[in-house]
Amino acid sequence: MENTKHSPLHLIFIGTNQEFIEELQTHSDKFIINQFDNGLKANTFINSNDQFDAIICEAYIQGMNAMEYAKLLRGNVKFIKTPIILIAFEKDNDLMKKAFPNKGTIDDLYIAPLKIEKIHSRIISLIKYYNELSDKKVVKTKKYEYKIPFVKRTFDIVVSATILLLISPILLLVALAIRLESKGAVVYKSKRVGTGYKIFDFLKFRSMYTGADAKLAELKHLNQYANNKTEKDKKEEQDEIDNNCPDCAKLPEGEFCSPLLYIKGQKICESYYFKLKKEKGESAFIKISNDPRITKVGNFIRNTSIDELPQLINVLKGDMSIVGNRPLPMYEAELLTSDDWSLRFMGPAGITGLWQVELRGKKGVMSEEERKMLDNQYAKDYSFWGDIKLILRTIPALLQKDNV
């Protein structure tokens, strides 16, 4: 988007440092700001809006690695000429080493404290530079990208199209049963995060009563992945962030054991933040056994996995594959901030996969760590014949009666 020095810049800011956000907002003559606390939320807006001039991102954000997020943006032709600037609020030599070899991915890295006027003038100069630069001279940054192999993609198209054709009468009957039992759309759409953090509309037959999403908070105590919490735990969650990391306390003043995050306007090192989350029983995944929000028809189609059949349309469109890591709901993906999780997003997204088969084999009982290990294992080791074996293992698992 072109801009002149007489109009404010439309800025995407990704981060949670409230002090810096407020400082940007006070300069309304220079910036119009759309602020997001993590990259996944920003991604939805960015991919559907072209009316912004630049992206400023905190170097350490919840949801994904900021440097890798910049690579994903640069890999999109829409953002090759968009100024991208990282902001760090503490000096970090490791970050400096990673940032400057990545010229072409990010345009600049600033260490706080910094002047808003300096950022404004820098963005203006970058916009002018990119406007004058021919497309041939723009360095296209390599990004983490998963491209479905030809054999796998051909298999997906043939299988999904054939199955959809053969089961079309069943799909019509299921749609009618859902509609007769309860009001609402027959097919449920939800935003999911798949390969390379791609967000798409994930399709399932509706198996819950209308308004089920709004009741989720009331049922979190039934989450299979969560630990039981006492009233004291719940009260502590409402208190201020505890940033007294014992490992940081052993280091010289101004040094930290891991990168800093800004949560609820307060500083806390990343490793201690995740340690506290684990101790409090917070879970990235949500799965409720015998969920009371499920209809009678929904219970049947879930136990038989008929509710998953509309995902064959997702496969046909190329959003996902027959076999792969399960694409995650936004609220789950936003909590997977650890680098240990980045690998699972680099493999294919799919209807069925390694952890789903193992989960059913264990009657629906599986820890987060086990699921993480299986997701990463599939992303590293998947193969066409391995996919065939998983499909064959999926068939008997579908006959299992437990609602998992």
Buried (B, 14 or more C-beta within 10 A) or exposed (E): EEBEEEEBBBBBBBBBBEEBBEBBEEBEEBBBBBBBBBBBBBBEEBBEEEEBBBBBBBBBBBBBBBBBBBBBBBBEEEBBBBBBBBBBBBEBEEBEEBBEEBEBBBBBBBBEEBEBEEBBEBBBEBBEEBEEEEEEEBEEBEBBEBEBBEEBBEBBBEBBEEBBEEBEEEBEEBBEBBBEBBEBEBBBEEBBBBBBBBBBEBBBBBBBBBEBEEEBEEBEEBBBBBEEBEEEBEEBEEEEBEBEBEEBEEEEEEEBBBBBBBBEEBBBBBBBBBBBBEEBBBBBBBBBEEBEBBBEBBBBBBBBBBBBBBBBBBBBEEBBBBBBBBBBBBEBBBBBBEEEBBBBBBBBBBBBBBBBBBBBEEEBEBEBEBBBBBBBBBBEEBEEEEBEEBBEBBEEBEEBEEBB
